[in-house]
Amino acid sequence: MKQLNNDNAANRTSYVGHVYNVGEKEYKKRILDGLPKEWADLHRTGAIHIHDLDAYDLTYNCLTFDILQNFPYDEFRSLSGAGQILHLFDWFKNLFTTLGNEQSGGMAFANFDNEVATILENLGIDFHHHQELIEASIAELILWCNGNHSRMGQTSYYVSLNLGLANSEVARFIARTVINKFESLGEKVFKPNIVFKVVEGINASQGNPNFDLLELALRCSAKKMIPTYLLCDCKEDRDTDPHKLSVMGCRTRVVANLFGEDGAIGRGNISNISINLPRIALKIDESHPELSFEDKMDLFFKKWDQVAMTTKDILLDRYQKLCQRDADDFPTNLSHKLWCVDFIEKENLEKVFKHGTLALGFIGISEAIEVLFGKKYYSNMNTYIATLGFIKHMRDYCDFLKNEYKLNFSLLATSGELISGRFIDYDKELFKPRVDIFSKGYYTNSFHVDVDSGLPGYKKIQLEGLFHEYCNGGSITYVELGEAPLENVEGLREYIEIATKAGVHYLGFNFPKDVCNFCGTSGVFDYCPSCNSKDITRIRRVSGYLEILDGFTKGKIAEEKNRKKN
Ligand SMILES: [Zn+2]
């Protein structure tokens, strides 16, 4: 069966998925038809992108579980030790399945190692006696996340396991097992997403109690691009308890809270809308080609303000519609109390969802500045500073909205999935700019330096680091490597140090990874160097999660082709 679209790189085909896709298209159309025409047109013409449009009035985006608040110990009481362990990991899978169909985006554990250790301890499990079973259960959970495509009849579950701050023997064992199993389970295992939290004094340096876990994580990343690294000592995050920090694989960051303690646990993003920055620049370039760069920049700020004001209205409308739903529409949340505030029947959901974030996102600052200036934003200091000023302006507007509406607005450095190709398809029909930003076939992710810049990794990190500070709704920097850095794990650790100092909040390493389907050889090749097979699986990172290249959207395939190592 041919899929109707491949908007989502994680999709596989099934009849249920096909029916879902038909319904999804119809529901999205119905949502747009029900919005004020000006709003709907902005989305229809690719000036903005309302993410997860089919969930508009139905559900929120993502969540870091408050897993310990209401864990159902009672249902484990009558089981044996082994039975409890088996049931625990089964319970996790059920949670991913039910919640994965109850919300539109990712789910995360903030401290998978410590949380599992706490549950095992509270169940009275003799860990030494059951070590092998726990290892096997973790391996099985990883294989399940990697292989299951039952969500919406076609998609895998977006699960992120944050770990690294293990504070007991059992927790350290859990962290070690997750990383070791993920590394050893085979080259084609690339889910769930694992996020290693780096903190000085806990794991960042030699002599720290969990330094061995960081070394294990880096060795695994050098082979498999996972884990990614949450740099808890970066400027923006170092004043928050690292145990309360968590990130989704896609990059969503939830920290500041107007209504309670800062931190991610029991909170998530409600919705996000991304603004097409190149579109604004292309319009200015077309109508005012004679202006100086400074005057064009001025106009760029003003035109962005106009789009952002409407975007804010759409975010508020969506939020209000979501809050009007019943707690019964969220049965998993209702029974498991996964948010920091409980869902209670017949009570307004605003008291829950006000803890979530409303994110204004953006894509393609690189192409936008190139259109306005004729050169890349990182080609000289003046343009770089002007670009930084613009990112700060977007953040200031989000802070203004936060005060004005008393809701957790934030600025998101959007991952490019889908829109990197969707926006450019519209724009190349509408505009003929003097610089060629269209022929490569995609717009560059958020504030990223172009993937083919060829800049050294440390330089890319330093250029992007300053932007992270402003993007409080989430951001990531990638170092693009030519191949798996198997022999240079120490080099990866140096990148972590440089990135933390540069202000980077979340860091990942990308490299092409081809796996022979016949003999399992891994590397970068057109056909297998061991057995000459041409049957190759190509695994690449797109928008935070690893996927198989065939499943990529058009824009992302073009971006992948263009990547050059830093
Ligand atoms: Zn082979």
Boltz pocket constraint, residues with backbone or C-beta under 6 A from the ligand:
constraints:
  - pocket:
      binder: B
      contacts: [[A, 516], [A, 517], [A, 518], [A, 519], [A, 520], [A, 521], [A, 528], [A, 529], [A, 530], [A, 531], [A, 532], [A, 533]]
      max_distance: 6.0
